[in-house]
Amino acid sequence: MAHVMEILGMTRVVVEDGKVKEVGEPQLEWCPLFEKARGIKQITSEEVRKNMEFRIRDFGLFTPHRKLEMDVFVGFGASEVMMTGLNRGMLDVTVTVCDGAGTVITANPKLVQGMGARISGLVETDPIPEIVKGIELRDGTVLDPLNATIDPVAGVEKAAQMGYKKIAVSVVDALTASKLRELEKVQDLDLCIIAAHTTGLTKENATELIKNIDIATACASKNLRNVIRPIAQVGTAVPLFAVTQKGKELLLERAKEVDSPILVNTMPLPVLPEKKQPRELK
């Protein structure tokens, strides 16, 4: 069984049977998030390999021993925001991805956090029966248990069939976001579209993506930072941006659950201190 994920500076990593088989070349030199969390001062292929092996050991990424309930990893991340949205009744359900399962629909805040807190850009994955079963035992619905397909549009269609209206869904490209907005109109849904894994977007794709989303994770995207005009921002190194009122309310609701002191201020956005940004932005 093969799984492909882009981590730590868009580095392509292939995992088979719980072992790292291939590690590509990192696209970034440094990420403030990973220096803070793991002490990584320079991103190299060897550091990427070690980080993936740590994830496999620590919480069973891409293995039958995958932990599906985990604590908050960062104060403001996509999964943390969705978890809060479910906890506070602002969302009915989420459509996200999980290694070993593909697209997953769930209204369980702990599950959405456990699946998403510490994974990066999942490119493809094969089904792992133990992970699928673990998700189902925690009130999650796996879209395609036999193939672990990653398909946000089909996931939202399934969630709508299950009777959900207020749906948060994660996307990684402009075309998928556009299709979701069309589906929202046709099926009279209330979507909150969250863009993740945005490093490497072209200016055109970043511009198109912003037209159809509510929240974006900045990752290390130079073009997203240049074209976005957010109405709310959390964080300054690898920030989350809200581009709609719905996104703004979700970010502010998340702020209520963050333990650390919080500064709320008005100023032109985005705020991006140069020394704090990932290097080099792509």
MOGI-V624005 format. One line per field, one symbol per residue. phi: phi as a letter, one per 40 degrees, with the letter a starting at -180 (. if undefined). A space follows every 50 residues. Layout:
phi->???
This chain:
phi->.bbbbbbfggccbbbbfgbcbabccccbcabccccccbgccacbdcccdc ccccccccbgdgbccdcbbbcccbdbbdccccdcdcdcgcbcabbbbadg agcbbabcdccccccbdbbbcccaabcbdccdcccccbgbbcdaccbfcb acccccdcccccgcbcbcbcbbaccccccccccdccbfbbcbcbcbfcdg ccdccccccccbbbbbccfbccccdcbcbcbaabgbcbcbbbbbcccccc ccccdcccccdbcbabacbcbbddcccdbcdb
